[in-house]
């Protein structure tokens, strides 16, 4: 199953990430409605909104941020030569991500 998922990520990254993120969001909202809020009737509208936010907003944003945003910022801040070092690359990427996305 993991190999099939990985193949889908390589062949169709956007739809796969949209569905994965949407399913994670809808699952977590279902658990909250059912077991935390103890609602007798699950709100389908709320599940659809959760899926939409996770799948159509968050998943594309995260995909673009990690594939283009972080490399763009770190390249300008640290420089190309420093990014060849894995430790420098990892730390600078983490710092950029936490600084920009925590605001």
C-alpha contacts under 8 A as a table, 3 or more apart, distances in Angstrom:
res1	aa1	res2	aa2	distance
1	X	4	X	5.16
1	X	5	X	6.24
2	X	5	X	5.04
2	X	6	X	6.08
3	X	6	X	5.04
3	X	7	X	6.15
4	X	7	X	5.09
4	X	8	X	6.26
5	X	8	X	5.05
5	X	9	X	6.22
6	X	9	X	4.98
6	X	10	X	6.33
7	X	10	X	5.17
7	X	11	X	6.05
8	X	11	X	5.07
8	X	12	X	5.39
8	X	13	X	6.78
8	X	16	X	6.39
9	X	12	X	5.43
9	X	13	X	4.42
9	X	14	X	7.83
9	X	16	X	5.86
9	X	17	X	7.33
10	X	13	X	5.80
12	X	15	X	5.96
12	X	16	X	6.11
13	X	16	X	5.33
13	X	17	X	6.01
14	X	17	X	5.25
14	X	18	X	6.01
14	X	59	X	7.97
14	X	60	X	6.93
14	X	63	X	7.87
15	X	18	X	5.00
15	X	19	X	6.12
16	X	19	X	5.29
16	X	20	X	6.06
17	X	20	X	5.02
17	X	21	X	5.89
17	X	55	X	7.38
17	X	59	X	5.97
17	X	60	X	7.69
18	X	21	X	5.37
18	X	22	X	5.93
18	X	54	X	7.45
18	X	55	X	4.22
18	X	56	X	6.26
18	X	59	X	5.52
18	X	60	X	7.15
19	X	22	X	5.06
19	X	23	X	5.97
19	X	55	X	6.11
20	X	23	X	5.23
20	X	24	X	6.20
20	X	55	X	7.44
21	X	24	X	5.12
21	X	25	X	6.18
21	X	51	X	7.65
21	X	54	X	5.29
21	X	55	X	5.13
21	X	58	X	7.70
21	X	59	X	6.00
22	X	25	X	5.13
22	X	26	X	6.06
22	X	50	X	7.21
22	X	51	X	4.23
22	X	52	X	6.57
22	X	53	X	7.49
22	X	54	X	4.78
22	X	55	X	4.18
22	X	56	X	7.80
23	X	26	X	5.09
23	X	27	X	5.91
23	X	51	X	6.53
23	X	55	X	7.91
24	X	27	X	5.18
24	X	28	X	6.15
24	X	54	X	7.77
25	X	28	X	5.24
25	X	29	X	6.15
25	X	50	X	5.67
25	X	51	X	5.68
25	X	54	X	5.67
26	X	29	X	5.14
26	X	30	X	6.06
26	X	47	X	5.44
26	X	48	X	7.43
26	X	50	X	5.60
26	X	51	X	5.23
27	X	30	X	5.10
27	X	31	X	6.26
28	X	31	X	5.14
28	X	32	X	6.24
29	X	32	X	5.01
29	X	33	X	6.09
29	X	46	X	8.00
29	X	47	X	6.52
29	X	50	X	6.92
30	X	33	X	5.16
30	X	34	X	5.98
30	X	42	X	7.31
30	X	47	X	7.02
31	X	34	X	5.21
31	X	35	X	5.61
31	X	36	X	7.07
32	X	35	X	5.58
32	X	36	X	4.79
32	X	37	X	6.05
32	X	38	X	7.90
33	X	36	X	6.06
33	X	37	X	5.05
33	X	38	X	6.01
33	X	39	X	5.68
33	X	42	X	6.41
33	X	43	X	7.95
34	X	37	X	6.22
34	X	38	X	4.85
34	X	39	X	5.55
34	X	40	X	7.38
34	X	42	X	6.96
35	X	38	X	4.98
35	X	39	X	7.77
39	X	42	X	6.37
43	X	46	X	5.30
43	X	47	X	6.45
44	X	47	X	5.00
44	X	48	X	6.20
45	X	48	X	5.11
45	X	49	X	6.23
46	X	49	X	5.04
46	X	50	X	6.10
47	X	50	X	5.00
47	X	51	X	6.14
48	X	51	X	5.08
48	X	52	X	6.08
49	X	52	X	5.01
49	X	53	X	6.13
50	X	53	X	5.28
50	X	54	X	6.13
51	X	54	X	5.25
51	X	55	X	5.67
51	X	56	X	7.85
52	X	55	X	5.18
52	X	56	X	5.27
52	X	57	X	7.02
53	X	56	X	5.73
53	X	57	X	5.13
53	X	58	X	6.26
54	X	57	X	5.95
54	X	58	X	4.99
54	X	59	X	6.16
55	X	58	X	6.12
55	X	59	X	5.34
55	X	60	X	7.56
56	X	59	X	6.32
56	X	60	X	6.57
57	X	60	X	6.02
57	X	61	X	6.33
58	X	61	X	5.17
58	X	62	X	6.07
59	X	62	X	5.27
59	X	63	X	6.11
60	X	63	X	5.04
60	X	64	X	6.17
61	X	64	X	5.35
61	X	65	X	5.95
62	X	65	X	4.99
62	X	66	X	6.01
63	X	66	X	5.54
63	X	67	X	6.03
64	X	67	X	5.22
64	X	68	X	5.50
64	X	69	X	6.45
65	X	68	X	5.53
65	X	69	X	4.30
65	X	70	X	6.02
66	X	69	X	5.96
66	X	70	X	5.62
66	X	71	X	7.52
67	X	70	X	7.02
67	X	71	X	7.02
68	X	71	X	5.57
68	X	72	X	6.01
69	X	72	X	5.19
69	X	73	X	6.29
70	X	73	X	5.27
70	X	74	X	6.01
70	X	93	X	6.00
70	X	96	X	6.58
70	X	97	X	6.56
71	X	74	X	5.24
71	X	75	X	5.87
71	X	93	X	7.34
72	X	75	X	5.39
72	X	76	X	6.55
73	X	76	X	5.33
73	X	77	X	6.18
73	X	96	X	6.98
74	X	77	X	5.02
74	X	78	X	5.61
74	X	79	X	7.10
74	X	83	X	7.86
74	X	89	X	7.79
74	X	92	X	6.22
74	X	93	X	6.16
74	X	96	X	6.86
75	X	78	X	5.69
75	X	79	X	4.82
75	X	80	X	5.73
75	X	83	X	7.24
76	X	79	X	5.66
78	X	82	X	6.18
78	X	83	X	7.00
78	X	92	X	7.34
79	X	82	X	5.73
79	X	83	X	6.53
80	X	83	X	5.27
80	X	84	X	6.89
81	X	84	X	5.62
81	X	85	X	7.78
82	X	85	X	5.79
82	X	88	X	6.41
82	X	89	X	7.17
83	X	86	X	6.85
83	X	88	X	6.08
83	X	89	X	4.69
84	X	88	X	7.84
84	X	89	X	6.94
85	X	88	X	5.40
85	X	89	X	6.06
86	X	89	X	5.01
86	X	90	X	6.01
87	X	90	X	5.13
87	X	91	X	6.12
88	X	91	X	5.28
88	X	92	X	5.91
89	X	92	X	5.33
89	X	93	X	5.93
90	X	93	X	5.20
90	X	94	X	6.14
91	X	94	X	5.13
91	X	95	X	6.13
92	X	95	X	5.06
92	X	96	X	6.11
93	X	96	X	5.21
93	X	97	X	6.08
94	X	97	X	5.11
94	X	98	X	6.04
95	X	98	X	5.26
95	X	99	X	5.93
96	X	99	X	5.18
96	X	100	X	5.97
97	X	100	X	5.51
97	X	101	X	5.71
97	X	102	X	7.85
98	X	101	X	5.46
98	X	102	X	5.47
99	X	102	X	5.62
99	X	103	X	6.80
100	X	103	X	5.92
